[in-house]
Amino acid sequence: MQRARALRPSEPGDARSAEDEAAPSGERAPRGGARAGPRLCRLPMVRAGRTRIPRDEVLLGASPTGLSEAGRSEVKRLTQHWEWADAVVSSPLRRARETAALLAGNLPIALAPDLRPRELGPWEGRPPSALRAIRPDSWARWQSGDADFDLLDSEAPERFRARVAAALEALLASPHRSVLLVTHLCVIRTIAALLVGPLPPGRPWPAEMVLITRQQGGRFAFGRRTSDPEPLRSPLERCGLAGRPFERPPERHVASLEIRAPGRRGPRG
């Protein structure tokens, strides 16, 4: 796996072909000459799947636990959603790396240390009931989705947001048109708030995709534009949230997940 700073750009010709073939109308790059404006036009983000240690039993933090079999199965179902990316970037934590590997196939995965979850200090590995009993105020703010809750001896919320913002700036400055980001709940929620606005409390769920796309005029929004009639539009298209893995209908009216390597065309192998 590669470090994020080692991301390789697609060849110009291949990047234009990928956009022409797969990008929705209005998101295609101009033909010939220099590109106008920023390059990144879509950011599909996936939360790491369910783990061997259940999240409701332990405050995972940076715990090196991998995916459970159920978690692996849920991640694989994401390939039923049509999306495309020309780079894959993941948190270095094991559960995120395993999730990214299931989606990226044999293609390289760049690791970005700043996409790790908020550091919980001495609370990491302890049951949630301990935090609820000792710091009920912090527990209540955490459960409500309040990003500014302070937890004694853990990473300060300002420091956490600063490093996630730095990782986002690196993504926006990358040469890629679409980056598949695999990371954690708090990181995805922070990026969403920085680019668009707050997500519903508790979302995304494990193995759920959040899709942010650049609209005309340069602003970002949840979901993607489509020419499909309303009955055929999926939750991912309408609101940028894929839904629970075993509750959402597959997007059978469109193609499957496609990760494109530099100099390569067509579906991932």
C-alpha positions in Angstrom: 0.0 0.0 0.0 1.1 3.5 -0.7 1.3 6.6 1.4 -1.1 9.4 0.4 1.7 11.6 -0.7 2.7 8.9 -3.2 -0.6 8.9 -5.1 0.1 8.6 -8.8 -1.8 10.8 -11.3 -3.7 9.3 -14.1 -2.3 10.0 -17.6 -4.2 13.0 -19.1 -5.6 11.0 -22.0 -6.9 8.2 -19.7 -8.4 10.7 -17.2 -10.4 12.4 -20.0 -11.6 9.0 -21.3 -12.7 8.0 -17.9 -14.7 11.2 -17.3 -16.2 11.0 -20.8 -17.3 7.4 -20.3 -18.5 7.6 -16.7 -19.0 11.1 -15.3 -22.5 12.4 -15.3 -23.5 15.1 -17.7 -22.2 18.5 -16.4 -19.2 16.9 -14.6 -17.0 16.2 -17.7 -13.7 17.9 -18.0 -13.2 20.3 -21.0 -11.6 18.7 -24.0 -8.2 19.8 -24.9 -6.1 22.5 -23.3 -5.9 23.3 -19.6 -8.6 22.2 -17.2 -10.9 24.9 -15.9 -11.1 25.1 -12.1 -10.6 22.4 -9.5 -10.1 18.8 -10.6 -11.8 16.7 -7.9 -15.5 16.3 -8.9 -16.7 13.5 -6.7 -15.9 12.0 -3.3 -17.5 8.6 -2.5 -16.7 7.9 1.2 -17.2 4.5 2.8 -17.1 3.8 6.6 -15.1 0.7 7.6 -17.3 -2.3 7.9 -18.4 -4.2 11.1 -15.6 -5.5 13.1 -14.8 -8.7 15.1 -15.0 -6.6 18.2 -18.5 -5.1 18.2 -18.5 -1.3 18.4 -21.3 -1.4 20.9 -19.1 -3.4 23.3 -15.8 -1.4 23.1 -14.7 2.1 22.2 -12.5 1.0 19.3 -10.5 4.2 18.6 -7.3 3.0 16.9 -7.7 -0.7 18.1 -6.2 -3.0 15.5 -9.3 -5.1 14.9 -10.3 -6.5 11.5 -13.6 -7.0 9.8 -16.0 -9.7 10.9 -17.4 -12.1 8.3 -20.7 -10.2 8.4 -18.7 -7.0 7.9 -16.9 -8.3 4.9 -20.2 -9.5 3.3 -21.7 -6.0 3.8 -18.8 -4.3 2.3 -18.9 -6.5 -0.8 -22.6 -5.4 -1.4 -21.3 -1.9 -2.0 -20.2 -3.1 -5.4 -23.8 -3.1 -6.4 -23.8 0.7 -6.3 -22.6 2.5 -9.4 -19.7 4.7 -8.6 -16.3 5.3 -10.1 -12.9 6.4 -8.8 -9.4 6.8 -10.2 -7.7 6.5 -6.8 -8.4 4.8 -3.5 -7.3 6.4 -0.2 -7.7 4.7 3.2 -7.1 5.2 6.9 -4.2 3.1 8.0 -6.3 1.2 10.6 -6.8 -2.5 9.8 -10.6 -2.4 9.6 -10.4 0.5 7.0 -7.6 -1.2 5.0 -9.5 -4.5 4.8 -12.6 -2.6 3.7 -10.6 -0.7 1.0 -9.0 -4.0 -0.2 -12.4 -5.5 -0.8 -13.5 -2.5 -2.9 -10.2 -1.8 -4.7 -9.5 -5.3 -5.9 -5.8 -5.5 -7.0 -5.4 -1.8 -7.4 -3.1 0.2 -5.1 -4.4 1.8 -1.9 -2.9 5.0 -0.6 -2.7 5.3 3.2 -3.4 8.7 4.8 -2.5 8.7 8.5 -4.6 11.9 9.1 -7.7 9.9 8.2 -7.5 7.8 11.4 -10.3 8.3 13.9 -10.1 10.6 16.8 -7.7 9.3 19.4 -9.5 8.3 22.6 -6.5 8.1 24.9 -7.2 6.0 28.0 -10.8 5.4 27.0 -9.7 3.3 24.0 -10.6 -0.4 24.4 -13.0 0.3 27.3 -16.7 -0.4 27.2 -19.1 2.5 26.4 -20.8 1.9 29.7 -17.6 3.1 31.5 -17.7 6.4 29.7 -21.5 6.7 30.2 -21.0 6.2 34.0 -18.0 8.3 34.5 -18.6 11.2 32.0 -22.3 11.2 31.3 -22.1 14.7 29.8 -19.4 13.7 27.3 -21.3 10.5 26.5 -24.6 12.4 25.8 -22.8 14.9 23.6 -21.0 12.2 21.7 -24.2 10.2 21.1 -25.9 13.3 19.8 -23.3 13.8 17.1 -21.8 16.9 18.8 -18.3 17.1 17.3 -17.1 19.5 19.9 -17.4 17.2 22.9 -14.2 17.1 25.0 -13.0 13.9 26.5 -10.4 14.1 29.2 -6.9 12.9 28.0 -8.2 12.3 24.5 -7.4 14.1 21.3 -8.8 17.6 21.4 -11.6 18.2 18.9 -9.8 21.2 17.4 -6.7 19.2 16.7 -8.7 16.3 15.2 -10.6 18.7 12.9 -7.4 20.4 11.9 -5.7 17.2 10.7 -8.8 16.0 8.9 -9.1 19.4 7.2 -5.4 19.0 6.1 -6.1 15.5 4.7 -9.1 17.0 2.8 -7.0 19.8 1.4 -4.5 17.2 0.1 -7.4 15.4 -1.6 -8.7 18.5 -3.2 -5.3 19.4 -4.5 -4.7 15.9 -5.9 -4.7 15.2 -9.7 -7.7 12.9 -9.5 -11.3 13.4 -10.6 -12.8 10.9 -8.2 -11.3 9.5 -5.0 -12.8 6.6 -3.1 -12.1 7.4 0.6 -12.3 4.6 3.2 -12.2 5.8 6.8 -14.3 6.1 10.0 -17.5 7.7 11.2 -16.0 10.8 12.9 -13.8 11.5 9.9 -16.6 11.2 7.3 -18.9 13.4 9.4 -16.1 16.0 9.7 -15.4 16.0 5.9 -19.1 16.2 5.1 -19.5 19.2 7.5 -16.6 21.0 5.9 -17.7 20.5 2.3 -21.5 20.4 2.5 -23.2 20.3 6.0 -24.0 17.9 8.8 -25.1 14.3 8.2 -28.0 12.8 10.2 -26.9 11.6 13.7 -25.1 8.2 13.6 -24.6 8.2 9.9 -22.9 6.7 8.0 -23.5 3.2 9.3 -20.7 0.6 9.0 -20.1 -0.2 5.3 -22.4 2.6 4.2 -21.3 4.9 1.4 -21.6 8.7 1.5 -21.4 10.4 -1.8 -20.4 14.1 -2.3 -20.2 15.6 -5.8 -19.2 19.0 -7.1 -22.1 20.8 -8.7 -22.1 23.5 -11.4 -20.7 26.7 -9.9 -18.1 24.7 -7.8 -20.2 24.0 -4.7 -20.4 20.5 -3.2 -23.6 18.6 -2.5 -24.7 15.2 -1.2 -25.8 12.7 -3.9 -25.4 12.9 -7.7 -27.2 14.3 -10.6 -29.0 11.8 -12.9 -31.3 11.6 -15.8 -33.2 8.7 -14.3 -36.9 9.3 -13.5 -37.7 9.6 -9.8 -38.9 6.0 -9.3 -35.5 4.7 -10.4 -33.4 7.1 -8.3 -31.7 5.4 -5.4 -31.1 6.9 -1.9 -27.5 7.4 -2.8 -28.5 9.5 -5.8 -31.1 11.5 -4.0 -29.4 12.2 -0.6 -25.9 10.8 -0.8 -26.4 8.0 1.7 -26.5 4.4 0.5 -28.5 3.0 3.5 -28.0 -0.2 5.5 -26.3 -2.9 3.5 -29.1 -5.5 3.9 -32.0 -3.1 3.7 -31.2 -1.1 0.6 -32.3 -2.3 -2.8 -29.4 -2.9 -5.2 -29.0 -0.4 -8.0 -29.8 -2.9 -10.7 -30.6 -0.2 -13.3 -26.9 0.9 -13.4 -23.4 -0.5 -13.6 -21.4 -1.7 -10.6 -18.6 -0.1 -8.7 -15.6 0.7 -11.0 -12.1 1.6 -9.8 -9.9 2.8 -12.6 -6.1 2.5 -12.5 -3.8 4.9 -14.3 -3.5 3.8 -17.9 -6.3 1.3 -17.6 -9.9 1.4 -18.9 -13.0 -0.6 -18.2 -14.2 -2.3 -15.0 -11.9 -3.4 -12.2 -10.7 -6.9 -12.3 
